[in-house]
Amino acid sequence: MFIVIVLALISTVDCEVQQVIATVAVSYRYSMVVSIQKYSAITAKFTGKAALGKCVHPDSGKKISHGGRFQISSSGPCIEYTCQNGGYSATSVACSNDDGSCTPIGSIKQISNCLQQQCKTSGGHVGFATTKEGCMVRSNGRSYECVPVGQSVTEDCITKRCSLNGNTYRLQVHDAKCKIGGQCKPVGSSWTEQCLNVKCDKRDYPDGSVQLIQTRSPAGCTDTTGKCHQAGEKGYSTVKHGRLYTDCTCNLDGHNYRSVCTQTTK
């Protein structure tokens, strides 16, 4: 006696394989900037503020003798002024840190692996100018590395580019591909693998994140050897739930492939 058995294959499956998130780091290209003040002796004498070579402290109004040293609140703790015949000028200049300490002119301050600043003076101001900048990246457990602004880094078929917008350093996804068996498959490409049609797709998100998706759907009926049979092909065997079925025919029902088989029983 022959029994006809219908074996339904798996319907379409979406398999999400990778989430790539753009990383953001914020820093200031020129920070802790203050003005270096100056008040000339000629101006002091002309305005009548110079008395016996003394100068007037701009904060307290107290008179300071010639050669006396002082600080001004607006300039911070790292600029020292000297009274000179009624006027004053900065005679010691350094950059002020957040903790109140001072960094000498020309000294380098390492903010992170990717951000380096140097204490500089420019146009009557003193502060930290950025001399090295980029986006920090860590790949496969390795130590952090710095990607300069405008340059890219590629890993696992994902290319990210370091960009600067205002004071924000952003490592953005520039190109994303599906990694399949050591190969990079472009988004939109499709191929067949183990009797399945596979397509590389992606979703873009407003924050710059990209989600890569492998969309899989049956490409035929599979026999006991793993060979893929197209609709209408006959005479193969297949296994389902540990049982062997023979004399099968591959049928296409909508988007699903079905093996219609006969099983010999006593």
C-alpha positions, 0 to 999 in steps of 0.5 A: 500500500502507498501513502502520500505524505506532504512535507512542508518546508520552512516559510520566509524567515528574517534573520537579523545578524548585526547592529552597527552603532555610530559612536560620538565623542565631544571635545573642544578644539580651543578651550579654557581661553582667557584674555591677557590684559594690559594697561599702559603707564602712558594711559595711567598718567594721562587719566590721572590713575598713576600716583608716584608710579603706583598702579590701581588693581582693576578688581579691588581698586587698591594701589600697587607699588611699582614692581608689585605683582598681582592677579586679576579675577577675569584672567584666572590664577595662571596669569600674573601681572606686574605694576610698571610705572602706573601701568601693568602688563602680564609677566607670567602667562600659563593655561588654566586647568579645570582643577585650578592648576597651571600648564606652561606655554608650549606644554602638551595635555593628553585628553584621550588617545585621540585628543591632544591639546597644547597651551598657546597664546594667540592675539592677546589670548591664552588657552588650549588649542587642539593639535591632535584630533580624531575618533577612537575605535576599538576592534576585536578586543585590540587596544584603542586606536585613533582614526583621524578626521576624514579617514575611514576604518573597515572591520567585518565588512563595515566601513566607518568614517571619522567626521567633525561637526562643530565640537563633535567627533562622530564615527559614522557608518559610511558603508555596510555589507553583510559578512557571509563566510568571510566575504562581504556581500553588498546590500541588495545582493542575493545568493543561494545557500543550502537550498535557501534564497538569501538577500542582504538588506539593511535599515537606517536609523536617524541616529546614524545606526545601521541594522544589517539583515539577512532575509532567507526564503526557501529555494527548493526541496532538499533531499537526503544528500542536501541537494536542492530540487526545484519545483516539478523534480521527482524521484528523490528521498528526504528525511523528516522528523527522523523518518525516511520518505521516498519517491518524492516530488517537489511542489511549489505552493505560493512561496513555500516548497513542499515535498510530496512523497510516498512511503511504502508500508506493509 
